[in-house]
């Protein structure tokens, strides 16, 4: 064969291959949206090989896919949003704190917590089942002068030796709706105040303020039960909260005594759901579930808050899924956040003034606990109480924020 004929044959073969590739590529793209080229028994000798796909081929191939996507988008834009519905088999028991005159007490209000049938703060559908009762916030009072952060002490330094006046200050000046009285002087290693003396302090506080109160012991498992018995006697009819009972106590003794006193108890366990279940089971033998709160313990930012949050969240979700041993409202001592030195210690200016850091540490810890399911928050700083209450109002309203306001915090002045 002449050289010119061989050259022509090679050129024709080249044209045929390119045409085959082009048509095959176009057909495959249009039909399958992808392309795979397999050449068998072909040897290509070249220093450089380029395959150019004409835009026309891609346009033809992509047209059906684009049309389909446009159709899907149009359907989405015209489809009405259906709010998701969640149903859980469990429900949190309701607990009422305080007793008014018509109910046999002397309080000016009652506070109800619990009743949830959905996860905490679930407001997407505006479901009242998520927060039938708003979380409540109380301020701490101690029965003796103790060391407190400067940011807190500035408000009550002149009344720290008088628990009744201290409580009155929180209520009258800052609007506290609940007082958390701590009888720490009863600890045998501090002052070893007698149960009778401790009960007298409770009487004085009950006379000074008319809001519901919680009465805490010193944490001593031998002394606290005796203190709680005396307190339950003097507070008969007021439906106070005793803070707290734990597995280290002789529960049979104290529970048998207070079961007919109409007081509420907090069941405290150290971040352990198995122990929380065990303690609740024991309490159920003596007290109705409408008189029990749970405290699975919490901590402050940077000091174990993530552990406390996780346990609290698991307790709430477990309760909603049907675990009857965890279906109690959750109480939490957010004051623990002040154990973090960063919350009150004088530090480099980079950290900001401690007068702001103290309530900020408590506030953030409180909000995080509410998101985990907390129903009752104990705090120390009045600004914490006021701020968390404002945030709770927003959460309860179910209203959406305005996108244009998202950066307002940058220009806030304190």
Protein Blocks (a to p, Z undefined) as FASTA:
>chain_A
ZZklmmmmmmmmmmmmmmmmmmmmmmmmmmnopacdddehiacddfbdcddddfklmmmm
mmmmmmmmmmmmmmmmmpccdddddddfbdcddddedjdfknopabfbdcdeejiabdeh
iaknopaklmmpacdddddddfbdcdddfklmmmmmmmmmmmklmmmmmmmmnopabdcd
ddfklpmklnopafklmmmmmmmmmmmpccdcddddehpaklmmmmmmmmmmmmgoklpa
dddddfkbcfklmmmmmmmnopacddddehiaklmmmmmmmmmmmpcfklcccdebiade
hiapmmmmmmmmmmmmmmmnopaklmcccdddfklmmmpmklmpccdfklopfklmmmmm
mmmmmmmmmmnopabdcdfblklmmmmmmmmmmmmnopacdfklmmmmmmpcZZ
